[in-house]
Structures are given as structure tokens and as C-alpha cells.
Amino acid sequence: MAAGGNLSPGMLLSAYRQGIFPWYSEGDPVLWWAPDPRFVILPGEIHVSRSMQRVLRRGAFQVTLDHDFAGVIERCSTTPRPGQPGTWITDDMMAAYCRLHRLGYAHSCEAWQEGVLAGGVYGVALGRVFFGESMFAHVSNASKAALIRLCRFLDRHCYELFDAQLYTPHVERMGGRAMPRPDFMRRVRRALDRPTMRGNWSELPFPGERPDPFSSGNRCPQ
């Protein structure tokens, strides 16, 4: 959509509110994107295969929120990806999103195995939309475990969308779908009318673990 600008918190948050995100390579100007269609997951419809149900039941991973945001984004930057010679997560991008994390807008979900960070996902939360940015896995199924638990958390807190931005077979297998940009933006605008859950999410419960301080008789008002 555009080239230029900067990665200040104000510009990034303004872009996300308009369904726009930065994506560019080292040495290029900041490039801003708004794909049509948009690839999304409805948090309440995250698909969990039978094999992943077994992985989760046996407790193969300990999953946390906002315990190591910097570690997740750094590994998303450095983990090799098939067909991609480099990374779009530059030092400037890492610094910008760590700044958003300190401001309470960017969040991570981590999957640990024997105390080692095995996989994770991070993104930006505004209103009741989670704009996913990237994920990684150093152990098979680790990123799936993190994404499943994150979507269950988002569903419990009435999030409309997990924005995966672009199609990937991995996300499609987990319930991702293409959504025309006009439909996507209608949902985003509606979700932005809800308050943003700012701050560190590490103390908030996953579904079923502890009483939910946000719960009410009408959990997800329309």
C-alpha cells in the first residue's frame, strides 16, 4: 500500500487499526501491506487434530504467555524457513515490537520443553483482534501447541479474530480461512470498539486453570 514512514508505536498502532502491517527486507524502506483476501483464524474454531490432542493431553509442552517476548521474536528472526533466504524481522523490527510489548500491546505465547524455549508465536493485540506476526518451532508441534493455547485464551476473552495475514498451509490445517478485506475490516472495526487488554498477560489464566477476572454473565456481548 505504501513505502516509507517509521516503526514508532504511534505509526504501528495506527496501521494495525486500519488493517495494515509492515513487511520489508533489510536495506529497503518500510513497506506497508494490506492483502486481500486476508488469512485469519476465528479463535473459537481453532482446529486441533487428534494427534495434537494427544500431544496436549500428555503435557508435552508447558505453554505460557508473555514470559519471554524477546526470546520468541529473536527466534522467529533466526529460525530458517524453507524457501526463504533471509528474514523480514530486522533489528529495527525487533526493537519496535519489543517497545510495543513494554507498552502492553504486543504479546507472545511460548511453548517450553524441559525448560527450553521450543516454539512460540507473537503479535499485537488491539481491541479484540490479535494481529499475528510470526511463529517458530525448534521442536515438532511446539508452535502448534502455542497457537492452540493462544487461540483458546483469545476465545475466552471474546477476541473476534486471530489475523494470520497471509496464507500458509500450516495455518490452514489449523482452521485458517481466507476472508475478503471488506469483511475483515468490518470485523476489525467492530472488535476495536472493545477495550484493549493492555499490560503483561503472564498473570492471566488460560481457560479452565483459574477463575477468570474478566468473566461475566454475558461473556461476549455483541
N, CA, C and O of each residue as an XYZ file, in Angstrom:
888
protein
N       0.807     -1.212      0.000
C       0.000      0.000      0.000
C       0.840      1.261      0.000
O       0.463      2.269     -0.598
N       1.990      1.203      0.677
C       2.806      2.415      0.822
C       4.230      2.024      1.168
O       4.499      0.896      1.579
N       5.138      2.977      0.994
C       6.536      2.798      1.363
C       6.980      4.035      2.127
O       6.613      5.158      1.782
N       7.779      3.815      3.175
C       8.289      4.927      3.956
C       7.718      4.936      5.351
O       7.112      3.961      5.797
N       7.917      6.047      6.038
C       7.452      6.147      7.412
C       8.435      5.515      8.370
O       9.615      5.356      8.056
N       7.942      5.156      9.537
C       8.822      4.607     10.566
C       8.071      3.553     11.367
O       6.904      3.268     11.098
N       8.745      2.981     12.344
C       8.165      1.924     13.169
C       7.895      2.419     14.588
O       8.016      1.660     15.550
N       7.531      3.682     14.712
C       7.185      4.218     16.036
C       5.911      3.545     16.534
O       5.117      3.060     15.728
N       5.704      3.507     17.853
C       4.473      2.905     18.368
C       3.218      3.529     17.774
O       2.273      2.815     17.438
N       3.197      4.846     17.640
C       2.013      5.507     17.102
C       1.716      5.089     15.684
O       0.560      4.833     15.346
N       2.746      5.011     14.835
C       2.519      4.634     13.444
C       2.119      3.165     13.327
O       1.228      2.826     12.548
N       2.772      2.291     14.099
C       2.420      0.875     14.049
C       0.977      0.643     14.497
O       0.230     -0.075     13.833
N       0.589      1.239     15.605
C      -0.774      1.020     16.113
C      -1.817      1.606     15.171
O      -2.884      1.022     14.981
N      -1.510      2.763     14.580
C      -2.428      3.345     13.605
C      -2.580      2.430     12.399
O      -3.683      2.254     11.881
N      -1.465      1.845     11.951
C      -1.522      0.946     10.804
C      -2.374     -0.285     11.120
O      -3.238     -0.655     10.325
N      -2.146     -0.912     12.254
C      -2.917     -2.110     12.592
C      -4.411     -1.805     12.685
O      -5.240     -2.617     12.275
N      -4.746     -0.651     13.215
C      -6.175     -0.295     13.308
C      -6.821     -0.178     11.924
O      -8.038     -0.298     11.789
N      -5.998      0.054     10.904
C      -6.510      0.139      9.531
C      -6.280     -1.150      8.743
O      -6.463     -1.180      7.526
N      -5.877     -2.214      9.443
C      -5.651     -3.480      8.763
C      -4.388     -3.516      7.935
O      -4.323     -4.244      6.944
N      -3.379     -2.746      8.317
C      -2.126     -2.626      7.569
C      -0.974     -3.065      8.471
O      -0.987     -2.805      9.674
N       0.015     -3.727      7.888
C       1.166     -4.161      8.687
C       2.448     -3.959      7.887
O       2.410     -3.933      6.657
N       3.600     -3.814      8.580
C       4.878     -3.634      7.887
C       5.508     -4.975      7.529
O       5.403     -5.944      8.281
N       6.161     -5.017      6.373
C       6.839     -6.238      5.926
C       7.856     -5.824      4.871
O       7.480     -5.398      3.779
N       9.120     -5.945      5.184
C      10.157     -5.486      4.261
C      11.478     -6.159      4.630
O      11.591     -6.791      5.680
N      12.453     -6.017      3.773
C      13.766     -6.625      3.975
C      14.776     -5.576      4.414
O      14.577     -4.378      4.216
N      15.855     -6.045      5.011
C      16.927     -5.160      5.443
C      17.413     -4.327      4.255
O      17.653     -4.862      3.173
N      17.556     -3.020      4.464
C      18.023     -2.124      3.417
C      16.924     -1.492      2.602
O      17.170     -0.517      1.893
N      15.698     -2.028      2.682
C      14.560     -1.438      1.977
C      13.888     -0.394      2.860
O      14.070     -0.404      4.077
N      13.109      0.511      2.254
C      12.255      1.366      3.076
C      11.180      0.507      3.741
O      10.931     -0.621      3.315
N      10.549      1.038      4.779
C       9.448      0.323      5.410
C       8.314      0.188      4.400
O       7.836      1.186      3.860
N       7.884     -1.043      4.145
C       6.794     -1.303      3.211
C       5.562     -1.723      4.003
O       5.664     -2.500      4.953
N       4.388     -1.204      3.609
C       3.140     -1.438      4.339
C       2.179     -2.230      3.465
O       1.996     -1.921      2.287
N       1.569     -3.254      4.051
C       0.770     -4.224      3.309
C      -0.636     -4.338      3.880
O      -0.857     -4.173      5.079
N      -1.584     -4.627      2.983
C      -2.974     -4.903      3.382
C      -3.546     -5.906      2.387
O      -4.316     -5.518      1.508
N      -3.190     -7.183      2.500
C      -3.590     -8.173      1.491
C      -5.097     -8.388      1.441
O      -5.807     -8.232      2.434
N      -5.550     -8.746      0.264
C      -6.959     -9.067      0.032
C      -6.995    -10.299     -0.870
O      -6.591    -10.220     -2.031
N      -7.473    -11.444     -0.354
C      -8.104    -11.617      0.957
C      -7.077    -11.709      2.080
O      -5.873    -11.818      1.846
N      -7.585    -11.662      3.289
C      -6.772    -11.798      4.491
C      -6.940    -13.210      5.032
O      -8.035    -13.768      4.978
N      -5.873    -13.786      5.547
C      -5.967    -15.133      6.099
C      -6.108    -15.031      7.616
O      -5.278    -14.411      8.281
N      -7.150    -15.634      8.155
C      -7.479    -15.463      9.573
C      -7.883    -16.799     10.183
O      -8.196    -17.758      9.477
N      -7.868    -16.838     11.518
C      -8.465    -17.912     12.298
C      -9.498    -17.281     13.216
O      -9.213    -16.278     13.871
N     -10.690    -17.851     13.272
C     -11.642    -17.472     14.309
C     -11.229    -18.245     15.554
O     -11.259    -19.475     15.539
N     -10.843    -17.560     16.637
C     -10.246    -18.264     17.780
C     -11.063    -19.437     18.303
O     -10.496    -20.451     18.709
N     -12.382    -19.311     18.299
C     -13.220    -20.390     18.811
C     -13.291    -21.583     17.889
O     -13.839    -22.622     18.260
N     -12.737    -21.452     16.671
C     -12.806    -22.535     15.696
C     -11.431    -23.101     15.359
O     -11.256    -23.743     14.324
N     -10.453    -22.861     16.235
C      -9.125    -23.428     16.006
C      -9.234    -24.946     15.900
O      -9.854    -25.594     16.744
N      -8.631    -25.503     14.860
C      -8.733    -26.955     14.643
C      -7.588    -27.657     15.356
O      -6.421    -27.310     15.175
N      -7.934    -28.642     16.162
C      -6.941    -29.436     16.883
C      -7.072    -30.876     16.405
O      -8.070    -31.539     16.689
N      -6.087    -31.353     15.694
C      -6.132    -32.720     15.182
C      -6.070    -33.718     16.337
O      -5.715    -33.364     17.461
N      -6.418    -34.956     16.042
C      -6.365    -35.982     17.087
C      -4.947    -36.170     17.612
O      -4.737    -36.367     18.809
N      -3.984    -36.107     16.710
C      -2.598    -36.264     17.164
C      -2.190    -35.112     18.083
O      -1.477    -35.325     19.063
N      -2.643    -33.881     17.768
C      -2.315    -32.758     18.638
C      -3.078    -32.840     19.961
O      -2.561    -32.423     20.997
N      -4.279    -33.363     19.938
C      -4.996    -33.575     21.196
C      -4.198    -34.492     22.109
O      -4.133    -34.264     23.317
N      -3.593    -35.522     21.544
C      -2.781    -36.431     22.354
C      -1.537    -35.719     22.878
O      -1.144    -35.907     24.030
N      -0.915    -34.895     22.018
C       0.273    -34.138     22.450
C      -0.073    -33.234     23.631
O       0.674    -33.169     24.607
N      -1.201    -32.541     23.540
C      -1.600    -31.627     24.611
C      -1.982    -32.386     25.866
O      -1.646    -31.961     26.972
N      -2.683    -33.508     25.714
C      -3.120    -34.267     26.890
C      -1.937    -34.810     27.692
O      -1.966    -34.837     28.922
N      -0.911    -35.234     26.984
C       0.222    -35.810     27.723
C       1.181    -34.742     28.258
O       2.191    -35.067     28.884
N       0.864    -33.472     28.011
C       1.669    -32.394     28.576
C       3.060    -32.315     27.993
O       4.028    -32.084     28.717
N       3.169    -32.503     26.687
C       4.485    -32.474     26.049
C       5.142    -31.103     26.178
O       6.369    -30.999     26.171
N       4.326    -30.046     26.296
C       4.856    -28.691     26.397
C       4.209    -27.949     27.563
O       3.038    -28.159     27.876
N       4.985    -27.087     28.192
C       4.436    -26.101     29.116
C       4.241    -24.820     28.314
O       5.183    -24.307     27.711
N       3.022    -24.310     28.312
C       2.715    -23.144     27.486
C       2.461    -21.947     28.389
O       1.714    -22.042     29.363
N       3.091    -20.813     28.063
C       2.987    -19.602     28.867
C       2.663    -18.411     27.976
O       2.768    -18.478     26.751
N       2.269    -17.328     28.619
C       2.011    -16.063     27.931
C       2.983    -15.001     28.446
O       3.162    -14.846     29.654
N       3.602    -14.279     27.529
C       4.424    -13.113     27.864
C       5.540    -13.419     28.854
O       5.928    -12.549     29.634
N       6.059    -14.640     28.834
C       7.189    -14.962     29.707
C       8.524    -14.646     29.051
O       9.506    -14.395     29.749
N       8.579    -14.653     27.717
C       9.852    -14.386     27.045
C       9.578    -13.812     25.654
O       9.882    -14.441     24.641
N       9.004    -12.617     25.620
C       8.675    -11.996     24.335
C       9.928    -11.811     23.487
O       9.929    -12.132     22.298
N      10.990    -11.298     24.091
C      12.213    -11.041     23.330
C      12.781    -12.337     22.764
O      13.286    -12.356     21.641
N      12.701    -13.430     23.542
C      13.199    -14.705     23.061
C      12.404    -15.220     21.884
O      12.980    -15.765     20.942
N      11.082    -15.059     21.916
C      10.243    -15.526     20.814
C      10.539    -14.748     19.542
O      10.734    -15.351     18.487
N      10.578    -13.420     19.618
C      10.793    -12.651     18.393
C      12.206    -12.877     17.850
O      12.404    -12.882     16.635
N      13.186    -13.062     18.735
C      14.549    -13.314     18.264
C      14.618    -14.652     17.532
O      15.281    -14.755     16.500
N      13.943    -15.675     18.052
C      13.965    -16.978     17.387
C      13.129    -16.973     16.108
O      13.463    -17.672     15.151
N      12.055    -16.200     16.081
C      11.313    -16.045     14.827
C      12.208    -15.430     13.757
O      12.079    -15.746     12.574
N      13.104    -14.560     14.172
C      14.006    -13.904     13.223
C      15.087    -14.840     12.712
O      15.473    -14.758     11.545
N      15.580    -15.720     13.560
C      16.766    -16.503     13.213
C      16.460    -17.935     12.769
O      17.337    -18.598     12.215
N      15.251    -18.426     12.995
C      14.931    -19.802     12.608
C      14.813    -19.912     11.094
O      14.019    -19.183     10.500
N      15.568    -20.788     10.448
C      15.470    -20.937      8.983
C      14.074    -21.378      8.559
O      13.416    -22.152      9.255
N      13.629    -20.870      7.399
C      12.324    -21.217      6.856
C      12.499    -21.694      5.423
O      13.196    -21.050      4.639
N      11.876    -22.814      5.070
C      12.018    -23.334      3.705
C      11.583    -22.293      2.673
O      10.517    -21.690      2.793
N      12.429    -22.094      1.655
C      12.097    -21.187      0.573
C      12.347    -19.721      0.872
O      12.092    -18.863      0.027
N      12.854    -19.417      2.091
C      13.125    -18.022      2.444
C      14.613    -17.873      2.763
O      15.093    -18.454      3.736
N      15.349    -17.103      1.958
C      16.792    -16.994      2.170
C      17.165    -16.139      3.379
O      18.276    -16.257      3.895
N      16.255    -15.283      3.836
C      16.572    -14.401      4.954
C      15.363    -14.174      5.824
O      14.469    -15.017      5.889
N      15.329    -13.039      6.494
C      14.223    -12.724      7.389
C      13.773    -11.294      7.179
O      14.571    -10.426      6.825
N      12.485    -11.052      7.400
C      11.974     -9.682      7.387
C      11.999     -9.081      8.792
O      11.716     -7.895      8.967
N      12.335     -9.894      9.791
C      12.346     -9.393     11.169
C      13.738     -8.827     11.436
O      14.605     -9.502     11.991
N      13.928     -7.592     11.036
C      15.210     -6.914     11.168
C      15.429     -6.467     12.608
O      14.536     -6.575     13.448
N      16.619     -5.968     12.877
C      16.898     -5.436     14.216
C      15.933     -4.309     14.554
O      15.471     -4.206     15.691
N      15.625     -3.461     13.573
C      14.683     -2.364     13.824
C      13.287     -2.903     14.144
O      12.600     -2.373     15.017
N      12.870     -3.959     13.436
C      11.572     -4.561     13.715
C      11.542     -5.141     15.126
O      10.577     -4.941     15.864
N      12.602     -5.860     15.500
C      12.640     -6.446     16.844
C      12.567     -5.352     17.907
O      11.840     -5.485     18.892
N      13.310     -4.287     17.709
C      13.287     -3.195     18.682
C      11.899     -2.564     18.759
O      11.422     -2.239     19.847
N      11.249     -2.392     17.605
C       9.929     -1.756     17.576
C       8.889     -2.599     18.305
O       8.084     -2.070     19.072
N       8.904     -3.914     18.065
C       7.881     -4.761     18.696
C       8.185     -5.014     20.164
O       7.261     -5.181     20.960
N       9.444     -5.046     20.536
C       9.768     -5.112     21.973
C       9.292     -3.842     22.681
O       8.874     -3.893     23.838
N       9.356     -2.708     21.988
C       8.822     -1.472     22.555
C       7.311     -1.573     22.731
O       6.777     -1.155     23.759
N       6.613     -2.127     21.730
C       5.161     -2.324     21.869
C       4.836     -3.294     23.001
O       3.824     -3.137     23.685
N       5.688     -4.290     23.196
C       5.479     -5.226     24.305
C       5.598     -4.497     25.646
O       4.777     -4.700     26.541
N       6.606     -3.662     25.780
C       6.760     -2.910     27.031
C       5.577     -1.980     27.266
O       5.226     -1.707     28.414
N       4.961     -1.492     26.197
C       3.788     -0.631     26.312
C       2.496     -1.416     26.540
O       1.440     -0.827     26.770
N       2.584     -2.744     26.476
C       1.422     -3.581     26.775
C       0.555     -3.929     25.591
O      -0.573     -4.388     25.772
N       1.051     -3.724     24.371
C       0.264     -4.015     23.170
C       0.703     -5.290     22.457
O      -0.126     -5.952     21.833
N       1.959     -5.645     22.531
C       2.465     -6.832     21.847
C       2.645     -7.961     22.850
O       3.051     -7.739     23.991
N       2.336     -9.180     22.404
C       2.319    -10.320     23.321
C       2.900    -11.552     22.643
O       2.920    -11.663     21.418
N       3.368    -12.470     23.472
C       3.906    -13.727     22.976
C       3.271    -14.890     23.719
O       2.837    -14.763     24.864
N       3.231    -16.022     23.038
C       2.827    -17.277     23.666
C       3.962    -18.257     23.421
O       4.367    -18.476     22.279
N       4.475    -18.849     24.502
C       5.666    -19.684     24.422
C       5.335    -21.143     24.744
O       4.512    -21.426     25.615
N       5.979    -22.052     24.038
C       5.909    -23.481     24.350
C       7.299    -23.919     24.801
O       8.282    -23.755     24.078
N       7.363    -24.477     26.006
C       8.632    -24.877     26.604
C       8.694    -26.402     26.703
O       7.676    -27.069     26.881
N       9.897    -26.931     26.584
C      10.121    -28.357     26.801
C      11.387    -28.511     27.635
O      12.482    -28.133     27.218
N      11.201    -29.081     28.830
C      12.304    -29.262     29.774
C      13.026    -27.937     30.028
O      14.254    -27.888     30.098
N      12.243    -26.869     30.164
C      12.799    -25.564     30.488
C      13.418    -24.813     29.338
O      13.950    -23.720     29.533
N      13.363    -25.376     28.131
C      13.959    -24.735     26.951
C      12.839    -24.243     26.041
O      11.856    -24.949     25.819
N      12.992    -23.035     25.518
C      12.002    -22.469     24.616
C      11.991    -23.265     23.316
O      12.962    -23.242     22.561
N      10.881    -23.972     23.056
C      10.803    -24.879     21.915
C      10.005    -24.318     20.750
O      10.180    -24.769     19.618
N       9.141    -23.355     20.992
C       8.321    -22.765     19.943
C       7.534    -21.601     20.493
O       7.460    -21.405     21.706
N       6.945    -20.824     19.595
C       6.162    -19.694     20.078
C       5.585    -18.874     18.945
O       5.875    -19.100     17.771
N       4.762    -17.916     19.330
C       4.099    -17.021     18.394
C       4.003    -15.657     19.056
O       3.872    -15.569     20.277
N       4.066    -14.588     18.263
C       3.900    -13.245     18.827
C       3.072    -12.391     17.889
O       2.919    -12.702     16.708
N       2.537    -11.303     18.440
C       1.744    -10.384     17.638
C       1.286     -9.206     18.467
O       1.774     -8.979     19.574
N       0.343     -8.459     17.922
C      -0.153     -7.218     18.523
C      -1.642     -7.373     18.793
O      -2.389     -7.832     17.929
N      -2.071     -6.992     19.987
C      -3.480     -7.068     20.369
C      -4.050     -5.665     20.489
O      -3.527     -4.825     21.222
N      -5.142     -5.423     19.751
C      -5.869     -4.160     19.841
C      -7.355     -4.493     19.888
O      -7.834     -5.330     19.123
N      -8.084     -3.835     20.788
C      -9.487     -4.172     20.926
C      -9.606     -5.653     21.173
O      -9.004     -6.180     22.109
N     -10.385     -6.340     20.335
C     -10.489     -7.787     20.445
C     -10.039     -8.465     19.133
O     -10.682     -9.388     18.634
N      -8.901     -7.964     18.596
C      -8.226     -8.603     17.466
C      -6.782     -8.864     17.874
O      -6.127     -8.011     18.473
N      -6.295    -10.057     17.538
C      -4.878    -10.350     17.723
C      -4.253    -10.428     16.340
O      -4.565    -11.323     15.554
N      -3.366     -9.484     16.051
C      -2.690     -9.426     14.762
C      -1.403    -10.244     14.858
O      -0.382     -9.753     15.341
N      -1.458    -11.484     14.399
C      -0.290    -12.350     14.488
C       0.818    -11.887     13.564
O       0.559    -11.471     12.435
N       2.050    -11.958     14.037
C       3.196    -11.522     13.245
C       4.059    -12.680     12.771
O       4.397    -12.748     11.589
N       4.421    -13.585     13.659
C       5.275    -14.690     13.241
C       5.252    -15.770     14.311
O       4.843    -15.534     15.448
N       5.703    -16.969     13.922
C       5.846    -18.069     14.875
C       7.060    -18.890     14.480
O       7.554    -18.786     13.357
N       7.536    -19.705     15.409
C       8.677    -20.568     15.131
C       8.513    -21.864     15.902
O       7.740    -21.937     16.858
N       9.241    -22.882     15.483
C       9.293    -24.144     16.216
C      10.678    -24.737     16.077
O      11.183    -24.889     14.964
N      11.300    -25.075     17.201
C      12.545    -25.828     17.200
C      12.297    -27.299     17.523
O      13.181    -28.141     17.364
N      11.075    -27.596     17.979
C      10.660    -28.960     18.282
C       9.333    -29.194     17.578
O       8.474    -28.311     17.575
N       9.150    -30.356     16.988
C       7.908    -30.668     16.280
C       6.699    -30.428     17.177
O       6.677    -30.855     18.332
N       5.701    -29.745     16.640
C       4.413    -29.458     17.294
C       4.473    -28.307     18.301
O       3.443    -27.951     18.875
N       5.645    -27.719     18.532
C       5.741    -26.676     19.554
C       4.967    -25.419     19.162
O       4.260    -24.846     19.991
N       5.094    -24.985     17.906
C       4.361    -23.783     17.504
C       2.864    -24.057     17.470
O       2.071    -23.164     17.765
N       2.459    -25.284     17.113
C       1.041    -25.638     17.135
C       0.491    -25.552     18.554
O      -0.594    -25.015     18.777
N       1.245    -26.083     19.507
C       0.794    -26.036     20.898
C       0.612    -24.595     21.359
O      -0.370    -24.272     22.028
N       1.561    -23.731     20.999
C       1.455    -22.325     21.397
C       0.256    -21.654     20.733
O      -0.480    -20.916     21.389
N       0.052    -21.902     19.439
C      -1.050    -21.262     18.725
C      -2.401    -21.750     19.248
O      -3.328    -20.953     19.395
N      -2.524    -23.039     19.529
C      -3.777    -23.571     20.051
C      -4.107    -22.950     21.399
O      -5.232    -22.501     21.618
N      -3.148    -22.922     22.290
C      -3.418    -22.353     23.616
C      -3.699    -20.860     23.523
O      -4.547    -20.342     24.250
N      -2.993    -20.161     22.632
C      -3.262    -18.733     22.465
C      -4.674    -18.507     21.955
O      -5.381    -17.642     22.471
N      -5.105    -19.275     20.941
C      -6.452    -19.087     20.405
C      -7.512    -19.422     21.447
O      -8.549    -18.759     21.497
N      -7.281    -20.422     22.273
C      -8.232    -20.723     23.342
C      -8.302    -19.581     24.343
O      -9.380    -19.240     24.829
N      -7.166    -18.999     24.646
C      -7.137    -17.829     25.527
C      -7.895    -16.669     24.893
O      -8.702    -16.017     25.556
N      -7.638    -16.408     23.607
C      -8.307    -15.307     22.915
C      -9.814    -15.534     22.866
O     -10.590    -14.600     23.068
N     -10.228    -16.760     22.600
C     -11.660    -17.061     22.564
C     -12.297    -16.818     23.928
O     -13.404    -16.288     24.016
N     -11.603    -17.203     24.980
C     -12.142    -16.990     26.334
C     -12.334    -15.505     26.618
O     -13.215    -15.128     27.391
N     -11.522    -14.670     26.004
C     -11.604    -13.227     26.223
C     -12.292    -12.514     25.060
O     -12.107    -11.314     24.861
N     -13.086    -13.265     24.294
C     -14.006    -12.688     23.311
C     -13.312    -12.027     22.122
O     -13.828    -11.060     21.560
N     -12.155    -12.539     21.740
C     -11.483    -11.983     20.563
C     -12.191    -12.442     19.297
O     -12.564    -13.608     19.169
N     -12.372    -11.517     18.371
C     -13.045    -11.793     17.104
C     -12.165    -12.587     16.148
O     -12.632    -13.512     15.484
N     -10.889    -12.221     16.083
C     -10.020    -12.749     15.038
C      -8.606    -12.962     15.547
O      -8.111    -12.213     16.389
N      -7.967    -13.995     15.020
C      -6.511    -14.091     15.002
C      -6.113    -13.844     13.553
O      -6.421    -14.653     12.677
N      -5.438    -12.742     13.296
C      -5.043    -12.364     11.945
C      -3.720    -13.029     11.608
O      -2.684    -12.692     12.182
N      -3.755    -13.981     10.670
C      -2.521    -14.641     10.225
C      -1.919    -13.952      9.006
O      -0.874    -14.375      8.512
N      -2.560    -12.905      8.522
C      -2.088    -12.064      7.423
C      -2.148    -12.769      6.069
O      -2.982    -12.424      5.233
N      -1.283    -13.743      5.845
C      -1.159    -14.400      4.542
C      -1.345    -15.909      4.671
O      -1.137    -16.493      5.735
N      -1.739    -16.518      3.565
C      -1.967    -17.965      3.555
C      -0.694    -18.748      3.850
O       0.368    -18.458      3.299
N      -0.811    -19.739      4.721
C       0.207    -20.782      4.854
C      -0.525    -22.106      5.038
O      -1.580    -22.135      5.671
N       0.005    -23.198      4.503
C      -0.634    -24.497      4.715
C      -0.736    -24.856      6.193
O      -1.710    -25.475      6.622
N       0.280    -24.463      6.975
C       0.298    -24.748      8.414
C      -0.924    -24.142      9.101
O      -1.607    -24.821      9.867
N      -1.196    -22.879      8.829
C      -2.336    -22.208      9.460
C      -3.652    -22.737      8.893
O      -4.636    -22.856      9.623
N      -3.678    -23.054      7.596
C      -4.900    -23.606      7.011
C      -5.300    -24.902      7.709
O      -6.478    -25.128      7.990
N      -4.307    -25.755      7.989
C      -4.613    -27.023      8.663
C      -5.165    -26.809     10.062
O      -5.819    -27.692     10.616
N      -4.907    -25.645     10.632
C      -5.381    -25.372     11.988
C      -6.649    -24.530     12.006
O      -7.034    -23.994     13.045
N      -7.294    -24.417     10.851
C      -8.571    -23.729     10.793
C      -8.533    -22.389     10.115
O      -9.537    -21.677     10.111
N      -7.397    -22.015      9.534
C      -7.301    -20.737      8.851
C      -8.200    -20.676      7.629
O      -8.456    -21.685      6.973
N      -8.674    -19.469      7.338
C      -9.549    -19.267      6.186
C      -9.249    -17.915      5.550
O      -8.776    -16.990      6.209
N      -9.533    -17.824      4.258
C      -9.394    -16.549      3.561
C     -10.642    -15.710      3.804
O     -11.764    -16.211      3.728
N     -10.436    -14.437      4.096
C     -11.549    -13.523      4.353
C     -11.369    -12.280      3.484
O     -10.330    -11.626      3.571
N     -12.348    -11.937      2.649
C     -12.229    -10.720      1.832
C     -11.950     -9.503      2.714
O     -12.468     -9.394      3.826
N     -11.134     -8.602      2.204
C     -10.739     -7.458      3.025
C     -11.939     -6.662      3.562
O     -11.897     -6.263      4.726
N     -13.011     -6.404      2.782
C     -14.139     -5.668      3.373
C     -14.738     -6.376      4.595
O     -15.084     -5.723      5.580
N     -14.862     -7.706      4.533
C     -15.369     -8.451      5.684
C     -14.390     -8.386      6.846
O     -14.785     -8.217      8.000
N     -13.109     -8.522      6.528
C     -12.081     -8.430      7.558
C     -12.147     -7.085      8.273
O     -12.109     -7.037      9.503
N     -12.246     -6.005      7.527
C     -12.252     -4.684      8.139
C     -13.530     -4.429      8.934
O     -13.493     -3.727      9.944
N     -14.654     -4.985      8.497
C     -15.875     -4.840      9.303
C     -15.687     -5.498     10.669
O     -16.080     -4.943     11.696
N     -15.090     -6.666     10.670
C     -14.844     -7.344     11.939
C     -13.829     -6.590     12.785
O     -13.986     -6.481     14.001
N     -12.787     -6.070     12.141
C     -11.778     -5.307     12.876
C     -12.404     -4.075     13.522
O     -12.172     -3.809     14.701
N     -13.195     -3.322     12.760
C     -13.806     -2.114     13.315
C     -14.716     -2.449     14.500
O     -14.734     -1.731     15.500
N     -15.465     -3.537     14.379
C     -16.329     -3.939     15.490
C     -15.487     -4.342     16.707
O     -15.807     -3.983     17.840
N     -14.422     -5.085     16.459
C     -13.577     -5.540     17.559
C     -12.842     -4.388     18.226
O     -12.567     -4.440     19.425
N     -12.520     -3.341     17.456
C     -11.802     -2.203     18.036
C     -12.692     -1.354     18.938
O     -12.190     -0.497     19.666
N     -14.000     -1.577     18.900
C     -14.890     -0.883     19.837
C     -14.758     -1.426     21.252
O     -15.189     -0.781     22.207
N     -14.167     -2.608     21.393
C     -13.958     -3.208     22.709
C     -12.640     -2.716     23.290
O     -11.727     -2.382     22.535
N     -12.519     -2.664     24.619
C     -11.266     -2.173     25.220
C     -10.101     -3.115     24.943
O     -10.279     -4.328     24.837
N      -8.911     -2.543     24.829
C      -7.692     -3.325     24.634
C      -7.198     -3.856     25.968
O      -7.127     -3.111     26.945
N      -6.855     -5.133     26.017
C      -6.302     -5.747     27.223
C      -4.806     -5.452     27.276
O      -3.980     -6.301     26.941
N      -4.472     -4.237     27.700
C      -3.069     -3.829     27.758
C      -2.390     -4.426     28.978
O      -3.035     -4.796     29.959
N      -1.072     -4.507     28.889
C      -0.286     -4.998     30.008
C       0.302     -6.363     29.712
O       0.172     -6.891     28.607
N       0.945     -6.917     30.712
C       1.558     -8.231     30.577
C       0.513     -9.301     30.854
O      -0.166     -9.260     31.879
N       0.385    -10.256     29.942
C      -0.640    -11.286     30.069
C      -0.182    -12.485     30.886
O      -0.934    -13.451     31.019
N       1.002    -12.455     31.427
C       1.543    -13.642     32.082
C       0.743    -14.057     33.311
O       0.752    -15.229     33.689
N       0.055    -13.110     33.934
C      -0.700    -13.447     35.143
C      -2.153    -13.802     34.860
O      -2.884    -14.166     35.781
N      -2.586    -13.704     33.614
C      -3.968    -14.043     33.281
C      -4.100    -15.542     33.076
O      -3.184    -16.170     32.545
N      -5.222    -16.134     33.486
C      -5.360    -17.590     33.397
C      -5.672    -18.062     31.992
O      -6.362    -17.382     31.232
N      -5.154    -19.242     31.654
C      -5.652    -19.954     30.490
C      -7.017    -20.514     30.847
O      -7.314    -20.676     32.030
N      -7.865    -20.820     29.854
C      -9.193    -21.355     30.136
C      -9.141    -22.588     31.028
O      -8.398    -23.534     30.766
N      -9.949    -22.556     32.091
C     -10.087    -23.703     32.965
C      -9.028    -23.822     34.033
O      -9.093    -24.737     34.854
N      -8.035    -22.915     34.054
C      -6.955    -23.072     35.013
C      -7.238    -22.373     36.337
O      -6.967    -22.926     37.403
N      -7.786    -21.149     36.274
C      -8.110    -20.413     37.490
C      -9.339    -19.563     37.194
O      -9.677    -19.380     36.025
N     -10.028    -19.033     38.222
C     -11.153    -18.134     37.943
C     -10.719    -16.973     37.069
O      -9.645    -16.402     37.262
N     -11.561    -16.632     36.111
C     -11.245    -15.610     35.118
C     -11.717    -14.247     35.615
O     -12.922    -14.046     35.766
N     -10.801    -13.294     35.879
C     -11.218    -11.989     36.395
C     -12.042    -11.187     35.409
O     -12.668    -10.202     35.802
N     -12.064    -11.579     34.122
C     -12.838    -10.850     33.123
C     -14.203    -11.465     32.882
O     -14.981    -10.955     32.075
N     -14.507    -12.568     33.582
C     -15.754    -13.277     33.287
C     -16.961    -12.489     33.752
O     -16.884    -11.704     34.697
N     -18.092    -12.712     33.068
C     -19.346    -12.062     33.436
C     -20.474    -12.962     32.968
O     -20.236    -13.964     32.294
N     -21.706    -12.607     33.325
C     -22.850    -13.398     32.903
C     -23.006    -13.418     31.404
O     -23.376    -14.443     30.831
N     -22.730    -12.300     30.758
C     -22.775    -12.223     29.296
C     -21.335    -12.044     28.828
O     -20.857    -10.920     28.671
N     -20.640    -13.181     28.604
C     -19.190    -13.153     28.442
C     -18.751    -12.366     27.226
O     -17.763    -11.635     27.291
N     -19.462    -12.497     26.115
C     -19.041    -11.844     24.877
C     -20.209    -11.032     24.318
O     -20.866    -11.483     23.379
N     -20.486     -9.850     24.866
C     -21.591     -9.053     24.357
C     -21.373     -8.648     22.910
O     -20.245     -8.364     22.506
N     -22.436     -8.621     22.134
C     -22.359     -8.242     20.728
C     -22.490     -6.724     20.597
O     -22.451     -6.195     19.487
